[in-house]
Amino acid sequence: MKIVIAGGHGLVGSKIVARLTAQGHDAIAVSRRNGVNTMTGEGLDIALADSDVLIDATNAPDFDEPVVFDFFALSTLNMLRASVRAGIRHYVALSVVGARRLPASAYFRAKDMQERLVLGSEVPHTVVQATQFYEFMANIIPPGQNKDPVRLPGAQVQPVAAADVAQLIAEIATKPPSSVVQIAGPESFRLNELVQWVMYSYQDYRPVIVDDDVVYYGAPLEERALMADQGAVPGETIFKDWLDGYLSGSVGLPTVHHPHPMR
C-alpha cells in the first residue's frame, strides 16, 4: 500500500513512516524539505499520484494568530482537494484532544477548524485526537532560576508517548475510515505535579505553586479540558519509563519547532 505522510519528517510523522515501512508499506514522507508545500499546494498532486492513503501529521510554524489559522486552513484544504483529485481512499488527520473545549486558545481553535474541515469533507477520513505528548510535557518547565516559584495550573492531564500515537495511526491508516478516534496515555496527572516531577529529575528544586489563572496556549484550563473521553485507546508507555529513557539518552527527539505552552 502506498501511504503518503505529510509532515513525515517531524516528531510523530517520522515515527509513522518508520512503522509503516517496517510493515512493508510504501511509506513516503513529504514536507517542504523534499518539495511539497501543503500551504501552497506545491508538489501535492505529484506526491499523491497512485497513493492509497494520506496522513496529515503537519503542524503550524507558529501558534499565534493569524499564522496558526492560515496554516491549518490552507494546508487542510489543499490536502483535501488534492486527495479528491488523486482518489485517496483514506485521509488520516492528527489532531488534539480538547480542541473544542479551549476556544480562548488560537491554537486549539485552529485545530477545531481543521477537524471540522476534515469531518465535513467528501474524502473518506479518520481524525485521530491525541492528548498532549510526553515529548512536549517534559519540556514545558518555565524559565527561572534559584528559588523563584513556578506557577502552573492544577488541571488534569493524560499525556501519551509520540511513539504510541504513531503506532495507532499506522494501524488506522491501513483499515477502513472510522470518523474520530482518541488516544491518551495510560495514566493521569495534575499538570503541576507532572512538571514538578520533571523538574526534580533535572535537579530543579524551585517550588511549584498551583495557579489556575496561568494559561495554557493562551487559554485558562478547566479541570478536564485536556482529558480524553471514555473509550479512548490507551497508550502502552507509562511516563516514568519514557522519562527514564529520555534522561538516559535512549529516547531521542528530532529537532522540531514547538512553541512553549506557558509563554
VOFI-320047 format. One line per 2 residues: number of its first residue (from 0); for each residue x, z, y of N, C-alpha, C. Coordinates in nm, 2 decimals, always signed. Layout:
NUM) X,Z,Y,X,Z,Y,X,Z,Y; ...
***
This chain:
0) +0.08,+0.00,-0.12,+0.00,+0.00,+0.00,+0.09,+0.00,+0.12; +0.06,-0.09,+0.22,+0.13,-0.09,+0.34,+0.07,+0.00,+0.45
2) +0.14,+0.10,+0.49,+0.09,+0.20,+0.58,+0.18,+0.21,+0.71; +0.12,+0.19,+0.82,+0.20,+0.20,+0.95,+0.18,+0.33,+1.01
4) +0.28,+0.40,+1.06,+0.28,+0.53,+1.12,+0.32,+0.52,+1.26; +0.23,+0.52,+1.35,+0.26,+0.52,+1.50,+0.31,+0.66,+1.53
6) +0.42,+0.67,+1.60,+0.49,+0.79,+1.63,+0.56,+0.84,+1.50; +0.60,+0.74,+1.42,+0.67,+0.77,+1.29,+0.81,+0.82,+1.30
8) +0.86,+0.84,+1.42,+1.00,+0.89,+1.44,+0.99,+1.04,+1.49; +0.87,+1.09,+1.51,+0.85,+1.22,+1.56,+0.85,+1.33,+1.46
10) +0.82,+1.45,+1.50,+0.82,+1.57,+1.42,+0.74,+1.55,+1.29; +0.61,+1.52,+1.30,+0.52,+1.50,+1.19,+0.53,+1.36,+1.13
12) +0.54,+1.26,+1.22,+0.54,+1.13,+1.18,+0.66,+1.10,+1.08; +0.78,+1.15,+1.11,+0.89,+1.12,+1.03,+0.87,+1.18,+0.89
14) +0.81,+1.30,+0.88,+0.78,+1.36,+0.75,+0.67,+1.28,+0.67; +0.58,+1.23,+0.74,+0.48,+1.14,+0.68,+0.54,+1.02,+0.61
16) +0.63,+0.96,+0.69,+0.70,+0.84,+0.64,+0.78,+0.87,+0.51; +0.85,+0.99,+0.52,+0.93,+1.02,+0.40,+0.84,+1.05,+0.28
18) +0.73,+1.11,+0.30,+0.64,+1.15,+0.18,+0.58,+1.02,+0.12; +0.53,+0.93,+0.21,+0.47,+0.81,+0.16,+0.57,+0.72,+0.09
20) +0.69,+0.71,+0.15,+0.79,+0.63,+0.09,+0.83,+0.68,-0.05; +0.83,+0.82,-0.06,+0.86,+0.88,-0.19,+0.75,+0.85,-0.29
22) +0.63,+0.83,-0.25,+0.52,+0.80,-0.33,+0.52,+0.65,-0.37; +0.61,+0.57,-0.32,+0.61,+0.43,-0.35,+0.54,+0.33,-0.26
24) +0.49,+0.39,-0.14,+0.42,+0.30,-0.05,+0.52,+0.24,+0.05; +0.47,+0.13,+0.11,+0.55,+0.06,+0.21,+0.51,+0.13,+0.34
26) +0.59,+0.24,+0.38,+0.56,+0.32,+0.50,+0.65,+0.27,+0.61; +0.59,+0.23,+0.72,+0.66,+0.17,+0.83,+0.64,+0.26,+0.96
28) +0.75,+0.32,+1.01,+0.75,+0.40,+1.13,+0.76,+0.30,+1.25; +0.67,+0.32,+1.34,+0.67,+0.24,+1.47,+0.67,+0.33,+1.59
30) +0.74,+0.29,+1.69,+0.74,+0.36,+1.82,+0.81,+0.27,+1.91; +0.83,+0.31,+2.03,+0.90,+0.23,+2.13,+1.04,+0.20,+2.09
32) +1.10,+0.28,+2.01,+1.24,+0.25,+1.98,+1.26,+0.13,+1.89; +1.15,+0.08,+1.82,+1.16,-0.04,+1.75,+1.05,-0.14,+1.80
34) +1.02,-0.13,+1.93,+0.95,-0.24,+1.99,+0.80,-0.23,+1.99; +0.74,-0.12,+1.95,+0.60,-0.10,+1.96,+0.56,+0.00,+2.06
36) +0.48,-0.04,+2.16,+0.44,+0.05,+2.27,+0.29,+0.06,+2.26; +0.24,+0.17,+2.22,+0.09,+0.19,+2.20,+0.02,+0.19,+2.33
38) +0.09,+0.23,+2.44,+0.02,+0.24,+2.57,+0.00,+0.10,+2.63; +0.08,+0.01,+2.60,+0.06,-0.13,+2.65,+0.01,-0.22,+2.54
40) +0.02,-0.18,+2.41,-0.02,-0.26,+2.30,+0.09,-0.36,+2.25; +0.20,-0.35,+2.32,+0.31,-0.44,+2.28,+0.35,-0.42,+2.14
42) +0.36,-0.52,+2.06,+0.41,-0.51,+1.92,+0.31,-0.46,+1.82; +0.19,-0.42,+1.86,+0.10,-0.36,+1.76,+0.04,-0.47,+1.66
44) +0.01,-0.58,+1.71,-0.05,-0.68,+1.62,+0.05,-0.73,+1.52; +0.17,-0.74,+1.56,+0.28,-0.78,+1.46,+0.30,-0.67,+1.36
46) +0.30,-0.54,+1.41,+0.33,-0.43,+1.32,+0.21,-0.41,+1.22; +0.09,-0.44,+1.26,-0.02,-0.41,+1.17,-0.06,-0.53,+1.08
48) +0.01,-0.64,+1.10,-0.02,-0.76,+1.01,-0.01,-0.72,+0.86; -0.11,-0.75,+0.79,-0.12,-0.73,+0.64,-0.11,-0.58,+0.60
50) -0.14,-0.49,+0.70,-0.14,-0.35,+0.67,-0.28,-0.30,+0.62; -0.27,-0.19,+0.55,-0.40,-0.13,+0.50,-0.44,-0.01,+0.58
52) -0.34,+0.07,+0.62,-0.37,+0.20,+0.69,-0.29,+0.21,+0.82; -0.35,+0.27,+0.92,-0.27,+0.30,+1.04,-0.29,+0.45,+1.06
54) -0.17,+0.52,+1.07,-0.17,+0.67,+1.10,-0.12,+0.69,+1.24; -0.20,+0.76,+1.32,-0.16,+0.78,+1.46,-0.11,+0.93,+1.47
56) +0.02,+0.94,+1.48,+0.09,+1.06,+1.49,+0.16,+1.07,+1.63; +0.11,+0.99,+1.72,+0.18,+0.99,+1.86,+0.15,+1.11,+1.94
58) +0.22,+1.13,+2.04,+0.20,+1.24,+2.14,+0.23,+1.20,+2.28; +0.17,+1.26,+2.37,+0.19,+1.22,+2.51,+0.33,+1.27,+2.56
60) +0.39,+1.20,+2.65,+0.52,+1.24,+2.71,+0.51,+1.36,+2.80; +0.39,+1.38,+2.85,+0.37,+1.49,+2.94,+0.22,+1.54,+2.92
62) +0.20,+1.67,+2.93,+0.07,+1.73,+2.90,-0.01,+1.76,+3.03; +0.03,+1.71,+3.14,-0.04,+1.73,+3.27,-0.12,+1.61,+3.30
64) -0.22,+1.63,+3.39,-0.30,+1.51,+3.44,-0.22,+1.44,+3.54; -0.23,+1.31,+3.56,-0.32,+1.22,+3.48,-0.25,+1.16,+3.35
66) -0.12,+1.20,+3.34,-0.04,+1.13,+3.23,-0.10,+1.15,+3.09; -0.14,+1.27,+3.06,-0.19,+1.30,+2.93,-0.32,+1.22,+2.90
68) -0.41,+1.21,+3.00,-0.53,+1.13,+2.98,-0.50,+0.98,+2.96; -0.41,+0.93,+3.05,-0.38,+0.79,+3.04,-0.32,+0.76,+2.90
70) -0.23,+0.85,+2.86,-0.16,+0.82,+2.73,-0.27,+0.81,+2.62; -0.34,+0.92,+2.60,-0.44,+0.92,+2.48,-0.55,+0.81,+2.49
72) -0.59,+0.79,+2.62,-0.70,+0.68,+2.63,-0.64,+0.55,+2.60; -0.53,+0.51,+2.66,-0.48,+0.37,+2.64,-0.43,+0.35,+2.50
74) -0.35,+0.45,+2.45,-0.29,+0.44,+2.32,-0.40,+0.43,+2.21; -0.50,+0.52,+2.22,-0.60,+0.52,+2.12,-0.68,+0.39,+2.12
76) -0.72,+0.35,+2.24,-0.80,+0.22,+2.25,-0.72,+0.10,+2.20; -0.59,+0.10,+2.24,-0.51,-0.02,+2.19,-0.50,-0.02,+2.04
78) -0.48,+0.10,+1.98,-0.46,+0.10,+1.84,-0.59,+0.07,+1.76; -0.70,+0.12,+1.82,-0.83,+0.09,+1.75,-0.86,-0.06,+1.76
80) -0.84,-0.12,+1.87,-0.87,-0.26,+1.89,-0.78,-0.34,+1.80; -0.65,-0.30,+1.79,-0.56,-0.38,+1.71,-0.60,-0.36,+1.56
82) -0.65,-0.24,+1.53,-0.69,-0.21,+1.39,-0.81,-0.30,+1.35; -0.90,-0.33,+1.44,-1.01,-0.42,+1.42,-0.96,-0.56,+1.39
84) -0.87,-0.60,+1.48,-0.81,-0.74,+1.46,-0.74,-0.75,+1.33; -0.67,-0.65,+1.28,-0.59,-0.65,+1.16,-0.67,-0.62,+1.04
86) -0.80,-0.58,+1.05,-0.88,-0.54,+0.94,-0.83,-0.42,+0.87; -0.78,-0.32,+0.95,-0.73,-0.19,+0.89,-0.85,-0.12,+0.82
88) -0.82,-0.07,+0.70,-0.92,-0.01,+0.62,-0.94,+0.14,+0.64; -0.84,+0.20,+0.70,-0.84,+0.34,+0.72,-0.75,+0.38,+0.84
90) -0.81,+0.44,+0.94,-0.74,+0.48,+1.06,-0.73,+0.64,+1.05; -0.61,+0.69,+1.05,-0.60,+0.84,+1.04,-0.54,+0.89,+1.17
92) -0.61,+0.98,+1.24,-0.56,+1.03,+1.37,-0.53,+1.18,+1.35; -0.41,+1.22,+1.40,-0.37,+1.36,+1.40,-0.42,+1.42,+1.53
94) -0.50,+1.52,+1.52,-0.54,+1.59,+1.64,-0.52,+1.74,+1.62; -0.58,+1.82,+1.71,-0.56,+1.97,+1.70,-0.69,+2.04,+1.69
96) -0.68,+2.16,+1.62,-0.80,+2.25,+1.61,-0.83,+2.31,+1.75; -0.95,+2.31,+1.78,-0.99,+2.37,+1.91,-1.00,+2.28,+2.03
98) -0.99,+2.15,+2.01,-0.98,+2.05,+2.12,-1.10,+2.07,+2.21; -1.22,+2.10,+2.16,-1.34,+2.11,+2.24,-1.37,+2.25,+2.29
100) -1.28,+2.35,+2.25,-1.30,+2.48,+2.29,-1.22,+2.52,+2.41; -1.13,+2.44,+2.46,-1.05,+2.47,+2.57,-1.05,+2.37,+2.68
102) -1.17,+2.35,+2.74,-1.19,+2.24,+2.84,-1.11,+2.27,+2.97; -1.06,+2.39,+2.99,-0.97,+2.41,+3.11,-0.83,+2.35,+3.09
104) -0.80,+2.31,+2.97,-0.67,+2.26,+2.94,-0.67,+2.11,+2.95; -0.59,+2.04,+3.03,-0.58,+1.90,+3.04,-0.54,+1.84,+2.90
106) -0.45,+1.90,+2.83,-0.41,+1.85,+2.70,-0.52,+1.86,+2.60; -0.59,+1.97,+2.59,-0.70,+1.98,+2.49,-0.82,+1.89,+2.53
108) -0.84,+1.87,+2.66,-0.95,+1.77,+2.70,-0.91,+1.63,+2.66; -0.78,+1.60,+2.67,-0.74,+1.47,+2.63,-0.74,+1.45,+2.48
110) -0.71,+1.55,+2.41,-0.72,+1.54,+2.26,-0.87,+1.53,+2.22; -0.96,+1.59,+2.29,-1.10,+1.58,+2.26,-1.15,+1.44,+2.29
112) -1.10,+1.38,+2.40,-1.13,+1.24,+2.43,-1.08,+1.15,+2.32; -0.96,+1.17,+2.27,-0.90,+1.09,+2.16,-0.99,+1.10,+2.04
114) -1.03,+1.22,+2.00,-1.12,+1.24,+1.88,-1.25,+1.16,+1.90; -1.31,+1.17,+2.02,-1.44,+1.10,+2.04,-1.42,+0.95,+2.03
116) -1.31,+0.90,+2.08,-1.29,+0.75,+2.07,-1.28,+0.71,+1.92; -1.20,+0.79,+1.84,-1.19,+0.75,+1.70,-1.32,+0.77,+1.63
118) -1.38,+0.88,+1.65,-1.51,+0.91,+1.57,-1.62,+0.81,+1.61; -1.61,+0.75,+1.73,-1.71,+0.66,+1.77,-1.68,+0.51,+1.74
120) -1.56,+0.49,+1.68,-1.52,+0.35,+1.66,-1.58,+0.29,+1.53; -1.56,+0.16,+1.52,-1.61,+0.09,+1.40,-1.51,+0.09,+1.29
122) -1.39,+0.13,+1.32,-1.28,+0.13,+1.22,-1.30,+0.25,+1.13; -1.30,+0.23,+1.00,-1.31,+0.35,+0.90,-1.20,+0.45,+0.93
124) -1.24,+0.58,+0.95,-1.14,+0.67,+1.00,-1.15,+0.81,+0.94; -1.04,+0.89,+0.97,-1.04,+1.03,+0.94,-0.96,+1.09,+1.05
126) -1.02,+1.20,+1.11,-0.95,+1.28,+1.21,-0.90,+1.40,+1.15; -0.77,+1.43,+1.15,-0.71,+1.55,+1.09,-0.68,+1.64,+1.21
128) -0.75,+1.75,+1.21,-0.73,+1.86,+1.31,-0.64,+1.96,+1.25; -0.53,+1.98,+1.31,-0.43,+2.08,+1.26,-0.42,+2.20,+1.36
130) -0.40,+2.31,+1.31,-0.37,+2.43,+1.40,-0.22,+2.41,+1.46; -0.18,+2.49,+1.55,-0.05,+2.48,+1.61,+0.06,+2.49,+1.50
132) +0.17,+2.41,+1.52,+0.28,+2.41,+1.43,+0.37,+2.53,+1.44; +0.42,+2.57,+1.33,+0.53,+2.67,+1.33,+0.64,+2.63,+1.42
134) +0.67,+2.50,+1.41,+0.79,+2.45,+1.49,+0.78,+2.47,+1.64; +0.66,+2.47,+1.69,+0.64,+2.49,+1.83,+0.61,+2.64,+1.86
136) +0.54,+2.71,+1.77,+0.52,+2.85,+1.79,+0.65,+2.93,+1.80; +0.75,+2.88,+1.72,+0.88,+2.95,+1.72,+0.96,+2.93,+1.84
138) +0.91,+2.84,+1.93,+0.99,+2.81,+2.05,+0.92,+2.83,+2.18; +0.82,+2.92,+2.18,+0.75,+2.95,+2.30,+0.78,+3.08,+2.36
140) +0.90,+3.13,+2.33,+0.94,+3.26,+2.39,+0.96,+3.24,+2.54; +0.89,+3.31,+2.62,+0.90,+3.29,+2.76,+1.04,+3.32,+2.81
142) +1.09,+3.25,+2.91,+1.23,+3.28,+2.96,+1.23,+3.41,+3.03; +1.35,+3.47,+3.03,+1.37,+3.60,+3.09,+1.50,+3.67,+3.03
144) +1.53,+3.78,+3.08,+1.65,+3.85,+3.03,+1.63,+4.00,+3.04; +1.73,+4.07,+2.99,+1.73,+4.22,+3.00,+1.61,+4.28,+2.94
146) +1.54,+4.36,+3.02,+1.42,+4.43,+2.97,+1.29,+4.38,+3.04; +1.30,+4.26,+3.10,+1.18,+4.21,+3.16,+1.07,+4.20,+3.06
148) +0.95,+4.25,+3.09,+0.84,+4.24,+2.99,+0.79,+4.10,+2.97; +0.75,+4.06,+2.85,+0.69,+3.93,+2.82,+0.54,+3.95,+2.81
150) +0.47,+3.87,+2.88,+0.32,+3.88,+2.88,+0.26,+3.76,+2.80; +0.18,+3.79,+2.70,+0.12,+3.69,+2.62,-0.02,+3.73,+2.59
152) -0.11,+3.63,+2.56,-0.24,+3.65,+2.51,-0.24,+3.72,+2.38; -0.35,+3.79,+2.35,-0.36,+3.86,+2.22,-0.45,+3.78,+2.12
154) -0.49,+3.66,+2.16,-0.58,+3.58,+2.07,-0.52,+3.56,+1.94; -0.61,+3.53,+1.84,-0.57,+3.50,+1.71,-0.52,+3.35,+1.70
156) -0.41,+3.34,+1.61,-0.36,+3.20,+1.59,-0.34,+3.19,+1.43; -0.34,+3.07,+1.39,-0.32,+3.04,+1.24,-0.23,+2.92,+1.22
158) -0.10,+2.93,+1.27,-0.01,+2.82,+1.27,+0.02,+2.77,+1.13; +0.07,+2.64,+1.13,+0.09,+2.58,+1.00,+0.22,+2.50,+1.01
160) +0.29,+2.48,+0.90,+0.42,+2.41,+0.89,+0.39,+2.26,+0.91; +0.47,+2.19,+0.99,+0.46,+2.05,+1.01,+0.47,+1.97,+0.87
162) +0.55,+2.02,+0.78,+0.56,+1.96,+0.65,+0.43,+1.96,+0.57; +0.36,+2.07,+0.59,+0.23,+2.08,+0.52,+0.13,+1.99,+0.57
164) +0.13,+1.97,+0.71,+0.04,+1.87,+0.77,+0.08,+1.73,+0.73; +0.20,+1.70,+0.72,+0.25,+1.57,+0.68,+0.20,+1.54,+0.54
166) +0.21,+1.64,+0.45,+0.17,+1.62,+0.31,+0.02,+1.59,+0.30; -0.06,+1.67,+0.38,-0.20,+1.64,+0.37,-0.23,+1.50,+0.43
168) -0.17,+1.46,+0.54,-0.20,+1.33,+0.59,-0.16,+1.22,+0.50; -0.05,+1.24,+0.43,+0.00,+1.14,+0.33,-0.10,+1.13,+0.22
170) -0.17,+1.24,+0.18,-0.27,+1.23,+0.08,-0.40,+1.16,+0.13; -0.44,+1.20,+0.25,-0.56,+1.15,+0.31,-0.55,+1.00,+0.33
172) -0.43,+0.95,+0.37,-0.42,+0.81,+0.41,-0.44,+0.72,+0.29; -0.43,+0.76,+0.17,-0.44,+0.67,+0.05,-0.58,+0.69,-0.01
174) -0.67,+0.77,+0.05,-0.80,+0.80,+0.00,-0.91,+0.74,+0.09; -1.03,+0.73,+0.05,-1.14,+0.68,+0.14,-1.15,+0.77,+0.27
176) -1.19,+0.71,+0.38,-1.21,+0.79,+0.51,-1.31,+0.90,+0.49; -1.28,+1.01,+0.56,-1.37,+1.13,+0.54,-1.40,+1.20,+0.67
178) -1.41,+1.12,+0.78,-1.45,+1.17,+0.91,-1.36,+1.28,+0.97; -1.38,+1.41,+0.94,-1.29,+1.51,+1.00,-1.25,+1.61,+0.89
180) -1.12,+1.64,+0.89,-1.06,+1.73,+0.80,-0.97,+1.83,+0.89; -0.98,+1.96,+0.86,-0.89,+2.06,+0.93,-0.79,+2.11,+0.83
182) -0.67,+2.14,+0.89,-0.57,+2.21,+0.81,-0.52,+2.32,+0.90; -0.49,+2.44,+0.83,-0.44,+2.56,+0.90,-0.34,+2.63,+0.81
184) -0.26,+2.72,+0.87,-0.17,+2.80,+0.80,-0.24,+2.90,+0.71; -0.17,+2.95,+0.61,-0.23,+3.04,+0.51,-0.25,+3.19,+0.57
186) -0.20,+3.21,+0.69,-0.21,+3.34,+0.75,-0.25,+3.34,+0.89; -0.31,+3.44,+0.94,-0.35,+3.45,+1.08,-0.27,+3.57,+1.15
188) -0.24,+3.55,+1.28,-0.17,+3.65,+1.35,-0.23,+3.67,+1.49; -0.19,+3.77,+1.56,-0.21,+3.77,+1.71,-0.09,+3.70,+1.77
190) -0.12,+3.62,+1.87,-0.02,+3.54,+1.93,+0.10,+3.63,+1.98; +0.06,+3.74,+2.05,+0.17,+3.82,+2.10,+0.26,+3.88,+1.99
192) +0.19,+3.91,+1.87,+0.27,+3.97,+1.76,+0.36,+3.87,+1.70; +0.31,+3.74,+1.68,+0.39,+3.64,+1.62,+0.51,+3.61,+1.71
194) +0.49,+3.59,+1.84,+0.61,+3.56,+1.93,+0.71,+3.68,+1.93; +0.65,+3.80,+1.92,+0.74,+3.92,+1.92,+0.83,+3.92,+1.79
196) +0.77,+3.88,+1.68,+0.84,+3.87,+1.56,+0.96,+3.77,+1.57; +0.93,+3.66,+1.63,+1.03,+3.56,+1.65,+1.14,+3.61,+1.74
198) +1.10,+3.68,+1.85,+1.20,+3.73,+1.95,+1.29,+3.83,+1.88; +1.24,+3.92,+1.80,+1.32,+4.02,+1.73,+1.42,+3.95,+1.63
200) +1.37,+3.83,+1.58,+1.46,+3.76,+1.49,+1.58,+3.70,+1.57; +1.56,+3.68,+1.69,+1.67,+3.63,+1.78,+1.74,+3.75,+1.85
202) +1.71,+3.87,+1.81,+1.76,+3.99,+1.87,+1.72,+4.00,+2.02; +1.61,+3.96,+2.05,+1.55,+3.96,+2.19,+1.45,+4.08,+2.19
204) +1.49,+4.19,+2.24,+1.41,+4.31,+2.23,+1.33,+4.34,+2.36; +1.30,+4.24,+2.44,+1.21,+4.27,+2.55,+1.07,+4.31,+2.51
206) +1.01,+4.40,+2.58,+0.88,+4.45,+2.55,+0.77,+4.34,+2.56; +0.68,+4.33,+2.47,+0.57,+4.23,+2.48,+0.44,+4.30,+2.51
208) +0.38,+4.25,+2.62,+0.26,+4.31,+2.67,+0.14,+4.21,+2.65; +0.03,+4.26,+2.60,-0.09,+4.18,+2.58,-0.15,+4.16,+2.72
210) -0.16,+4.03,+2.76,-0.23,+4.00,+2.89,-0.31,+3.87,+2.86; -0.44,+3.89,+2.85,-0.53,+3.78,+2.82,-0.55,+3.69,+2.94
212) -0.50,+3.72,+3.06,-0.50,+3.63,+3.17,-0.40,+3.52,+3.17; -0.30,+3.54,+3.08,-0.19,+3.44,+3.06,-0.26,+3.31,+3.00
214) -0.23,+3.20,+3.05,-0.30,+3.08,+3.00,-0.21,+3.01,+2.90; -0.27,+2.93,+2.81,-0.21,+2.85,+2.70,-0.24,+2.70,+2.73
216) -0.14,+2.62,+2.76,-0.16,+2.49,+2.81,-0.26,+2.48,+2.92; -0.26,+2.57,+3.01,-0.35,+2.57,+3.13,-0.48,+2.63,+3.11
218) -0.51,+2.69,+2.99,-0.64,+2.75,+2.97,-0.63,+2.89,+2.92; -0.73,+2.98,+2.96,-0.73,+3.11,+2.90,-0.78,+3.10,+2.76
220) -0.72,+3.18,+2.67,-0.75,+3.18,+2.53,-0.86,+3.28,+2.49; -0.97,+3.22,+2.44,-1.07,+3.31,+2.38,-1.02,+3.35,+2.24
222) -1.08,+3.46,+2.18,-1.03,+3.52,+2.06,-1.00,+3.43,+1.95; -1.09,+3.33,+1.92,-1.07,+3.24,+1.80,-1.06,+3.10,+1.84
224) -1.02,+3.07,+1.96,-1.02,+2.93,+2.01,-0.92,+2.84,+1.93; -0.82,+2.90,+1.88,-0.72,+2.82,+1.80,-0.73,+2.84,+1.65
226) -0.83,+2.90,+1.61,-0.85,+2.93,+1.47,-0.93,+2.81,+1.40; -0.90,+2.78,+1.28,-0.97,+2.68,+1.21,-1.11,+2.73,+1.16
228) -1.19,+2.63,+1.13,-1.33,+2.66,+1.08,-1.32,+2.70,+0.93; -1.42,+2.76,+0.88,-1.43,+2.79,+0.74,-1.42,+2.66,+0.66
230) -1.35,+2.65,+0.56,-1.34,+2.53,+0.48,-1.22,+2.45,+0.51; -1.13,+2.49,+0.60,-1.01,+2.42,+0.64,-0.92,+2.42,+0.52
232) -0.84,+2.31,+0.50,-0.74,+2.31,+0.40,-0.62,+2.40,+0.43; -0.59,+2.49,+0.35,-0.48,+2.58,+0.38,-0.34,+2.52,+0.35
234) -0.25,+2.54,+0.44,-0.11,+2.50,+0.42,-0.05,+2.60,+0.31; +0.06,+2.56,+0.25,+0.12,+2.64,+0.15,+0.23,+2.73,+0.20
236) +0.29,+2.69,+0.31,+0.41,+2.77,+0.36,+0.37,+2.89,+0.45; +0.42,+3.01,+0.41,+0.39,+3.12,+0.49,+0.50,+3.13,+0.60
238) +0.46,+3.19,+0.72,+0.55,+3.19,+0.83,+0.69,+3.25,+0.81; +0.69,+3.36,+0.73,+0.82,+3.43,+0.71,+0.92,+3.33,+0.64
240) +0.87,+3.26,+0.54,+0.96,+3.17,+0.47,+1.00,+3.06,+0.56; +0.91,+3.00,+0.64,+0.95,+2.90,+0.73,+1.05,+2.95,+0.83
242) +1.03,+3.07,+0.89,+1.12,+3.12,+0.99,+1.26,+3.15,+0.93; +1.26,+3.21,+0.81,+1.39,+3.23,+0.74,+1.47,+3.10,+0.73
244) +1.40,+3.00,+0.69,+1.47,+2.87,+0.67,+1.51,+2.81,+0.80; +1.43,+2.83,+0.91,+1.47,+2.78,+1.04,+1.59,+2.85,+1.09
246) +1.59,+2.99,+1.08,+1.71,+3.07,+1.13,+1.83,+3.04,+1.05; +1.82,+3.01,+0.92,+1.94,+2.99,+0.84,+1.99,+2.85,+0.86
248) +1.91,+2.76,+0.92,+1.96,+2.62,+0.94,+1.91,+2.53,+0.83; +1.84,+2.58,+0.73,+1.79,+2.49,+0.62,+1.67,+2.41,+0.66
250) +1.60,+2.46,+0.76,+1.49,+2.38,+0.82,+1.53,+2.32,+0.95; +1.55,+2.19,+0.96,+1.59,+2.13,+1.08,+1.48,+2.07,+1.15
252) +1.49,+2.05,+1.28,+1.39,+1.99,+1.37,+1.44,+1.87,+1.43; +1.36,+1.76,+1.43,+1.41,+1.64,+1.51,+1.40,+1.67,+1.66
254) +1.47,+1.59,+1.73,+1.47,+1.61,+1.88,+1.34,+1.54,+1.93; +1.24,+1.63,+1.97,+1.12,+1.58,+2.02,+1.08,+1.65,+2.15
256) +1.02,+1.58,+2.24,+0.97,+1.65,+2.36,+0.84,+1.72,+2.34; +0.84,+1.84,+2.38,+0.71,+1.92,+2.37,+0.70,+2.02,+2.48
258) +0.61,+2.00,+2.57,+0.60,+2.09,+2.69,+0.58,+2.23,+2.65; +0.63,+2.33,+2.72,+0.61,+2.47,+2.69,+0.47,+2.51,+2.72
260) +0.40,+2.57,+2.63,+0.26,+2.60,+2.65,+0.23,+2.71,+2.75; +0.33,+2.79,+2.78,+0.31,+2.91,+2.87,+0.36,+2.88,+3.02
262) +0.41,+2.76,+3.04,+0.47,+2.74,+3.17,+0.37,+2.74,+3.28
***
